[in-house]
Amino acid sequence: MRELLTFVAQSLVDHPDQVVVRETEGPEAVILELSVAEDDMGKVIGKQGRIAKAIRTVVSAATAKNSKPVFVEIHKPEDDEAQN
């Protein structure tokens, strides 16, 4: 799933080299954290969140056979730096 999300995000943004996807697997779910350049946030989220919803739908459909649900979170790079 990480590769799928990376491919989709890199296809949408102007700075594909700044796309980072981290995968965290918990006991009941998988969380994919997507970080993009601040300039690209609008392209990944879209008007009224339509692009973000579409990304989540594609990832959910691709993982439908898995027993664990997959959640996609979108972060700015500053959010990542604050966590470290």
N, C-alpha and C positions, 0 to 999 in steps of 0.2 A: 503494500500500500504506500509505503514511503516513496518508492520510485514513481508510482502513478501521480501522487500529489506533487512531487518535484517537477515532473514533466508538464503537468497542467499549469502550475504556477509559472514556470519558466516561459511557457508559451504566451502567457498573458502580460508579462511585465516588460519594462524597458531595460531593467538591470538584472538579467537572469543570473549573473554571477553572484548576486547578493541574496539569492533564494536559499534558505536553510530550512530543512525539515527535520525535526527531532521526533522520535517515536518512543513513547513510554507505555509499557504494557503493565497493566495492573491485574489484579485477580478477576475483575469482572468486566473490564473494558480496556480498549487501546486508545491512547490519546496521541494524535499527530499535531505537533506544534509547528505552524508555518510562520516563518519570519521573512519579510521582504523589505526592500528599501522604503523609506518613508514616502518618497515620490510615487511609489507604486502601490501604496495602500488603497487608493481609490480604484485602481484597476482590478485589484483582487477582491475588493468588497462590492463594488458596483453600486448603481443607484438603488437605494432602499435595500441594500444587501442582497440583490438578486444574484450576482456572480458568486458571492460567498455561499449562498444557499445552493446554487447549482453545483459548486465544487463539493459541498457536503453530500449532496444527492448522489453524485457520481461515485464518490468514495464509499458511501453506504451501499450502493448497488453492487459495487465490485466486491464488497465484503459480506454480502448477504448470506453466503453459505457458512461463514464463520460463526461460531457460537458466541463470540464476544462482540458487542457493538463498538464501532469506531467513531470517535469524536474528533473534529478538526477545530483547532483554535488558531486564530490569526493574531500575530504580535508584530509590533514595530521593533526594530533593532534595539532601541533604547530600553524597551521592556526586558529584553534578554540581558543587557548589560546590568540593569538594576538587580536582577536575580542572582548574578554571579558575585 
